[in-house]
Amino acid sequence: IIIPSELILESGPYKYTGFSYKNYSKVLKVAAENFVNKVLERREGKIKVSKEELLKGKLYPGTVAKAIGLVDELGGLPQAIAKIRERTGIRDYVLVDVTKLVKEKYVLTAYGELLWKNSTTLKASELIEMGKTPLPVLYLSPYWITDNNTEKIGELVSKYLFKSLKTTDYSKTLVIDLSHRNLFIPQLMTYFWGKLIENNIRVLFVEENLASILEKRPLALMIFTPARPYSEEEVDAIIKYLSNGGKLILVYDPAYALPTYLNELSIKLGLYFAEGYLYDMYNHYGIYRNIKVSVQSDNSTLLKNIHALVLFTASQIYCNESLFKVQTYNTTVHSFLEEQGYYTVIVVKKNTVALGDSSFLLDPYLSIADNKKFVENLVQYIRGEEK
């Protein structure tokens, strides 16, 4: 997240990020497809599997790689050296471990992929010295930029956007549970908060005494992926709150944590969030994990004027009964089951809504498909205009 500064003026709005956040997956898709296309081109029609299969990023044993046409022969380093000597006519040679030389020369404790993961930065002089041309053109990734005006997404999880003051009137209040280390990014949900305020719905972030607050009958309770268990007292309070007409919105995101603690609550309501995530190699936005969902629009508050949604790393939801549910295309695969089929990602059961993803509620993704309209409908559902 970029916090603007009037002391440092960037040359353009994407100087820090490099490109629109919502297009990040598309950039990855282009890079992956360019690589696979080059493999197909260089192998000159020898590949015996589909392009989609290669895009799955699998590792193949040598025998399988040969069978599908990725390699012509099997062998190790000695065979590779012999092949090079045969083709080049080289008689005398010395083996050089380039990785070792670079590591020793630049006193690097990590290299390659680890440089990226450890956020290691190299000096400009070192980069220039590595260049082979007199004036090398170097691309410095935005991820290498460190500045006081940037905050990492991970550091924002579980922080709330504004301080909530207690009230005596909960009839128009949406309670957001923070008392169980709930994982989400409120700073990227400004449209949702704004629409709630616009509809005279007060937002209360609760860090303690959830059970006692529910006794005051708030308009709705929203629970994002919890990282701590709910006590029996709290579960009983939530069930009692629902029986008195309250509304519950459960939001699980498999990118943050396992659904263990959320399921301890949800199974009491006939709902279960599956471990693992869903992906689709055919119906996706950018990359396989950003699955497209076709929605049969109806007159219900949540689905009114909704025709398509895109979810970003979503979970399968099981339910024993529901008013309605939203399912994926039958080309979707569960990462654990490894089976194609229809998977449920949104469920409405009585006065409970279950969502198998939180990212599609975030500001950067609202302009994709009908995600923005879904957020607007969710606000109307909370407000009380449900059908």
CORWO-V657099 format. One record per residue. N is the residue number from 1. RES is the residue in one small letter. PHI is phi in whole degrees, 0 to 359 (999 if undefined). OMEGA is omega in radians with two decimals (none if undefined). D_FIRST is the distance of its C-alpha to the first C-alpha in whole Angstrom. Layout:
BEGIN
n | res | phi | omega | d_first
N | RES | PHI | OMEGA | D_FIRST
N | RES | PHI | OMEGA | D_FIRST
END
This chain:
BEGIN
n | res | phi | omega | d_first
1 | i | 999 | -3.11 | 0
2 | i | 263 | 3.03 | 4
3 | i | 263 | -3.02 | 6
4 | p | 297 | 3.12 | 10
5 | s | 232 | 3.06 | 13
6 | e | 264 | 3.07 | 16
7 | l | 271 | 3.11 | 17
8 | i | 241 | 3.13 | 16
9 | l | 252 | 3.14 | 16
10 | e | 287 | -3.11 | 15
11 | s | 288 | 3.12 | 17
12 | g | 193 | -3.07 | 15
13 | p | 294 | -3.12 | 12
14 | y | 250 | -3.10 | 12
15 | k | 299 | -3.10 | 13
16 | y | 277 | -3.05 | 10
17 | t | 271 | -3.14 | 9
18 | g | 88 | 3.12 | 13
19 | f | 196 | 3.14 | 13
20 | s | 301 | -3.10 | 12
21 | y | 303 | -3.10 | 10
22 | k | 289 | 3.14 | 13
23 | n | 266 | -3.12 | 15
24 | y | 303 | -3.13 | 14
25 | s | 295 | 3.11 | 17
26 | k | 291 | 3.09 | 20
27 | v | 296 | 3.09 | 19
28 | l | 298 | -3.13 | 20
29 | k | 297 | 3.13 | 23
30 | v | 298 | -3.14 | 24
31 | a | 298 | -3.12 | 24
32 | a | 295 | -3.12 | 26
33 | e | 292 | 3.09 | 28
34 | n | 298 | 3.14 | 29
35 | f | 295 | -3.12 | 30
36 | v | 295 | 3.11 | 32
37 | n | 298 | 3.12 | 34
38 | k | 292 | 3.08 | 35
39 | v | 298 | 3.14 | 36
40 | l | 298 | -3.14 | 38
41 | e | 293 | -3.08 | 39
42 | r | 287 | 3.13 | 41
43 | r | 276 | 2.97 | 42
44 | e | 50 | 3.06 | 44
45 | g | 78 | -3.12 | 45
46 | k | 276 | -3.10 | 45
47 | i | 292 | -3.06 | 43
48 | k | 251 | 3.07 | 44
49 | v | 236 | -3.09 | 41
50 | s | 286 | 3.07 | 38
51 | k | 299 | 3.13 | 35
52 | e | 299 | 3.12 | 33
53 | e | 295 | 3.14 | 35
54 | l | 293 | -3.13 | 34
55 | l | 287 | 3.13 | 30
56 | k | 286 | 3.07 | 30
57 | g | 71 | -3.11 | 30
58 | k | 283 | 2.95 | 33
59 | l | 260 | -3.10 | 35
60 | y | 244 | 2.97 | 38
61 | p | 299 | -3.08 | 42
62 | g | 305 | -3.11 | 44
63 | t | 296 | 3.12 | 46
64 | v | 289 | 3.13 | 44
65 | a | 301 | 3.11 | 42
66 | k | 290 | -3.11 | 46
67 | a | 296 | -3.11 | 47
68 | i | 266 | 3.01 | 44
69 | g | 91 | 3.12 | 44
70 | l | 285 | 3.11 | 41
71 | v | 227 | -3.14 | 44
72 | d | 266 | -3.07 | 47
73 | e | 221 | 3.08 | 49
74 | l | 254 | 3.13 | 48
75 | g | 164 | 3.14 | 48
76 | g | 249 | -3.11 | 47
77 | l | 300 | 3.14 | 46
78 | p | 301 | 3.13 | 50
79 | q | 294 | 3.12 | 50
80 | a | 295 | 3.12 | 47
81 | i | 297 | 3.13 | 49
82 | a | 298 | -3.14 | 52
83 | k | 294 | 3.12 | 51
84 | i | 295 | 3.13 | 49
85 | r | 297 | -3.14 | 53
86 | e | 296 | -3.07 | 55
87 | r | 280 | -3.05 | 53
88 | t | 258 | -3.10 | 52
89 | g | 81 | 3.14 | 56
90 | i | 291 | 3.12 | 54
91 | r | 256 | -3.12 | 57
92 | d | 254 | -3.12 | 55
93 | y | 206 | 3.07 | 52
94 | v | 231 | 3.10 | 50
95 | l | 280 | -3.13 | 47
96 | v | 238 | 3.07 | 43
97 | d | 273 | -3.07 | 40
98 | v | 297 | 3.14 | 38
99 | t | 301 | 3.14 | 35
100 | k | 295 | -3.14 | 37
101 | l | 297 | -3.14 | 38
102 | v | 296 | -3.13 | 34
103 | k | 299 | -3.12 | 33
104 | e | 288 | -3.08 | 36
105 | k | 295 | -3.06 | 36
106 | y | 254 | 3.09 | 32
107 | v | 49 | -3.13 | 33
108 | l | 267 | 3.07 | 30
109 | t | 275 | 3.11 | 30
110 | a | 216 | -3.12 | 28
111 | y | 207 | 3.13 | 27
112 | g | 59 | -3.09 | 27
113 | e | 299 | -3.11 | 24
114 | l | 293 | 3.08 | 24
115 | l | 302 | -3.14 | 23
116 | w | 291 | -3.08 | 20
117 | k | 295 | -3.12 | 19
118 | n | 273 | -3.12 | 20
119 | s | 55 | 3.13 | 17
120 | t | 287 | 3.09 | 21
121 | t | 248 | 3.11 | 21
122 | l | 255 | 3.09 | 24
123 | k | 290 | 3.13 | 25
124 | a | 300 | -3.14 | 26
125 | s | 297 | 3.12 | 30
126 | e | 291 | 3.12 | 29
127 | l | 295 | 3.13 | 28
128 | i | 295 | -3.13 | 30
129 | e | 296 | 3.13 | 33
130 | m | 288 | -3.09 | 32
131 | g | 293 | -3.09 | 32
132 | k | 266 | -3.12 | 36
133 | t | 259 | 3.14 | 36
134 | p | 302 | 3.14 | 37
135 | l | 232 | -3.09 | 34
136 | p | 291 | 3.05 | 31
137 | v | 266 | -3.07 | 28
138 | l | 245 | 3.04 | 25
139 | y | 258 | 3.11 | 22
140 | l | 261 | -3.12 | 19
141 | s | 299 | 3.06 | 16
142 | p | 303 | -3.11 | 13
143 | y | 289 | 3.13 | 12
144 | w | 271 | -3.10 | 15
145 | i | 276 | 3.05 | 13
146 | t | 245 | -3.05 | 12
147 | d | 205 | -3.12 | 11
148 | n | 293 | -3.06 | 11
149 | n | 264 | 3.10 | 8
150 | t | 236 | 3.07 | 6
151 | e | 227 | -3.14 | 5
152 | k | 285 | -3.12 | 7
153 | i | 304 | -3.09 | 7
154 | g | 301 | -3.12 | 10
155 | e | 284 | -3.09 | 10
156 | l | 267 | -3.12 | 9
157 | v | 300 | 3.12 | 12
158 | s | 81 | 3.02 | 15
159 | k | 276 | 3.11 | 14
160 | y | 260 | -2.95 | 15
161 | l | 283 | -3.12 | 13
162 | f | 212 | -3.11 | 16
163 | k | 284 | 3.14 | 20
164 | s | 265 | 3.07 | 22
165 | l | 261 | -3.11 | 26
166 | k | 292 | -3.09 | 29
167 | t | 222 | 3.07 | 31
168 | t | 261 | 3.14 | 35
169 | d | 250 | -3.11 | 34
170 | y | 258 | -3.03 | 32
171 | s | 295 | 3.12 | 34
172 | k | 238 | -3.07 | 31
173 | t | 241 | 2.98 | 28
174 | l | 264 | 3.14 | 26
175 | v | 268 | 3.07 | 25
176 | i | 254 | -3.10 | 22
177 | d | 284 | 3.02 | 23
178 | l | 238 | -3.02 | 21
179 | s | 278 | -3.12 | 25
180 | h | 232 | -3.11 | 25
181 | r | 49 | -3.08 | 21
182 | n | 294 | -3.00 | 20
183 | l | 258 | 3.03 | 17
184 | f | 195 | -3.06 | 14
185 | i | 238 | -3.09 | 11
186 | p | 297 | 3.14 | 12
187 | q | 295 | 3.12 | 9
188 | l | 255 | 3.11 | 9
189 | m | 238 | -3.05 | 12
190 | t | 295 | 3.14 | 13
191 | y | 294 | 3.12 | 15
192 | f | 297 | 3.14 | 17
193 | w | 298 | -3.12 | 17
194 | g | 298 | 3.13 | 18
195 | k | 293 | 3.07 | 21
196 | l | 297 | 3.14 | 22
197 | i | 297 | 3.13 | 23
198 | e | 300 | 3.13 | 24
199 | n | 261 | 3.08 | 27
200 | n | 60 | 3.08 | 28
201 | i | 255 | -3.13 | 26
202 | r | 277 | 3.13 | 25
203 | v | 252 | -3.13 | 22
204 | l | 237 | 3.06 | 24
205 | f | 274 | -3.03 | 22
206 | v | 251 | 3.14 | 24
207 | e | 254 | 3.12 | 24
208 | e | 197 | 3.06 | 28
209 | n | 57 | -3.12 | 31
210 | l | 299 | -3.10 | 30
211 | a | 300 | -3.11 | 34
212 | s | 291 | 3.12 | 35
213 | i | 291 | 3.13 | 32
214 | l | 294 | 3.09 | 33
215 | e | 295 | -3.12 | 37
216 | k | 271 | 3.00 | 36
217 | r | 58 | 3.06 | 35
218 | p | 293 | -3.11 | 32
219 | l | 298 | -3.13 | 31
220 | a | 199 | 3.07 | 29
221 | l | 240 | -3.14 | 27
222 | m | 241 | -3.10 | 24
223 | i | 240 | 3.03 | 24
224 | f | 267 | -3.08 | 21
225 | t | 325 | -3.14 | 21
226 | p | 275 | 3.09 | 23
227 | a | 248 | 3.06 | 23
228 | r | 223 | -3.10 | 27
229 | p | 285 | 3.04 | 30
230 | y | 267 | 3.13 | 31
231 | s | 286 | 3.10 | 35
232 | e | 300 | 3.12 | 38
233 | e | 298 | -3.13 | 38
234 | e | 291 | 3.11 | 34
235 | v | 298 | 3.11 | 35
236 | d | 298 | -3.14 | 38
237 | a | 295 | 3.13 | 37
238 | i | 293 | 3.13 | 34
239 | i | 296 | 3.11 | 37
240 | k | 296 | 3.12 | 39
241 | y | 300 | 3.12 | 36
242 | l | 293 | -3.14 | 36
243 | s | 294 | 3.11 | 40
244 | n | 268 | 3.07 | 40
245 | g | 100 | 3.13 | 38
246 | g | 288 | 3.14 | 35
247 | k | 246 | -3.13 | 32
248 | l | 233 | 3.09 | 30
249 | i | 239 | 3.13 | 26
250 | l | 258 | -3.12 | 26
251 | v | 235 | 3.11 | 22
252 | y | 245 | 3.09 | 22
253 | d | 233 | -3.11 | 20
254 | p | 294 | 3.12 | 22
255 | a | 282 | -3.06 | 18
256 | y | 255 | -3.05 | 18
257 | a | 194 | 3.03 | 22
258 | l | 288 | -3.08 | 25
259 | p | 276 | -3.02 | 27
260 | t | 309 | -3.04 | 29
261 | y | 287 | 3.09 | 29
262 | l | 291 | 3.14 | 28
263 | n | 293 | 3.09 | 31
264 | e | 301 | 3.07 | 33
265 | l | 271 | -2.98 | 33
266 | s | 294 | -3.13 | 32
267 | i | 295 | 3.06 | 36
268 | k | 291 | -3.12 | 37
269 | l | 253 | 3.14 | 36
270 | g | 79 | 3.14 | 37
271 | l | 232 | 3.12 | 34
272 | y | 215 | 3.09 | 33
273 | f | 266 | -3.07 | 29
274 | a | 280 | 2.99 | 30
275 | e | 291 | -3.10 | 29
276 | g | 84 | -3.13 | 27
277 | y | 219 | -3.12 | 26
278 | l | 257 | 3.04 | 27
279 | y | 216 | -3.11 | 27
280 | d | 216 | -3.10 | 28
281 | m | 282 | -3.05 | 30
282 | y | 242 | -3.12 | 31
283 | n | 256 | -3.11 | 29
284 | h | 214 | 3.08 | 25
285 | y | 252 | 3.14 | 22
286 | g | 82 | -3.13 | 21
287 | i | 235 | -2.98 | 22
288 | y | 304 | -3.06 | 25
289 | r | 280 | 3.14 | 22
290 | n | 269 | -2.95 | 21
291 | i | 277 | 3.05 | 24
292 | k | 272 | -3.14 | 26
293 | v | 233 | 3.08 | 28
294 | s | 272 | -3.05 | 31
295 | v | 244 | 3.02 | 31
296 | q | 275 | -3.09 | 35
297 | s | 299 | 3.10 | 34
298 | d | 217 | -3.08 | 36
299 | n | 272 | 3.09 | 37
300 | s | 293 | -3.07 | 35
301 | t | 302 | -3.07 | 32
302 | l | 290 | -3.02 | 29
303 | l | 255 | -3.13 | 31
304 | k | 298 | -3.14 | 32
305 | n | 62 | 3.06 | 31
306 | i | 255 | -3.14 | 29
307 | h | 241 | -3.13 | 30
308 | a | 206 | 3.07 | 27
309 | l | 229 | 3.00 | 24
310 | v | 235 | 3.13 | 22
311 | l | 252 | -3.02 | 21
312 | f | 243 | -3.05 | 18
313 | t | 62 | -3.02 | 20
314 | a | 251 | -3.14 | 23
315 | s | 249 | 3.01 | 26
316 | q | 280 | 3.12 | 29
317 | i | 242 | 3.04 | 31
318 | y | 259 | 3.10 | 34
319 | c | 212 | -3.11 | 36
320 | n | 277 | 3.06 | 40
321 | e | 194 | -3.12 | 40
322 | s | 201 | 3.01 | 38
323 | l | 289 | 3.01 | 38
324 | f | 197 | 3.11 | 36
325 | k | 214 | 3.14 | 33
326 | v | 251 | -3.10 | 31
327 | q | 241 | 3.13 | 32
328 | t | 279 | 2.96 | 31
329 | y | 289 | -3.12 | 33
330 | n | 283 | 3.05 | 35
331 | t | 269 | -3.11 | 34
332 | t | 283 | -3.11 | 31
333 | v | 236 | 3.03 | 32
334 | h | 271 | -3.02 | 31
335 | s | 298 | 3.11 | 30
336 | f | 273 | -3.10 | 32
337 | l | 287 | -3.09 | 35
338 | e | 55 | 3.12 | 35
339 | e | 231 | 3.06 | 37
340 | q | 284 | 3.09 | 36
341 | g | 167 | 3.07 | 36
342 | y | 275 | 3.12 | 35
343 | y | 232 | -3.11 | 32
344 | t | 275 | -3.11 | 31
345 | v | 239 | 3.09 | 28
346 | i | 222 | -3.12 | 28
347 | v | 226 | 2.95 | 31
348 | v | 240 | -3.11 | 33
349 | k | 230 | -3.06 | 35
350 | k | 54 | 3.14 | 37
351 | n | 253 | 3.10 | 35
352 | t | 236 | 3.06 | 32
353 | v | 247 | 3.11 | 29
354 | a | 240 | -3.14 | 28
355 | l | 242 | -3.11 | 25
356 | g | 269 | 3.11 | 24
357 | d | 198 | 3.06 | 20
358 | s | 250 | -3.05 | 17
359 | s | 296 | -3.09 | 15
360 | f | 288 | 3.05 | 17
361 | l | 268 | -3.06 | 16
362 | l | 280 | -3.08 | 13
363 | d | 309 | -3.07 | 12
364 | p | 298 | -3.05 | 11
365 | y | 254 | -3.04 | 14
366 | l | 287 | -3.13 | 16
367 | s | 278 | -3.14 | 18
368 | i | 267 | -3.13 | 19
369 | a | 51 | -3.14 | 23
370 | d | 253 | -3.11 | 24
371 | n | 300 | -3.13 | 21
372 | k | 296 | 3.12 | 20
373 | k | 296 | 3.11 | 24
374 | f | 296 | 3.10 | 24
375 | v | 298 | 3.11 | 21
376 | e | 298 | 3.11 | 23
377 | n | 294 | 3.12 | 26
378 | l | 297 | 3.10 | 25
379 | v | 297 | 3.12 | 25
380 | q | 294 | 3.08 | 28
381 | y | 297 | 3.12 | 29
382 | i | 296 | -3.12 | 28
383 | r | 298 | 3.09 | 30
384 | g | 120 | -3.12 | 33
385 | e | 263 | -3.11 | 34
386 | e | 276 | 3.07 | 34
387 | k | 233 | none | 37
END
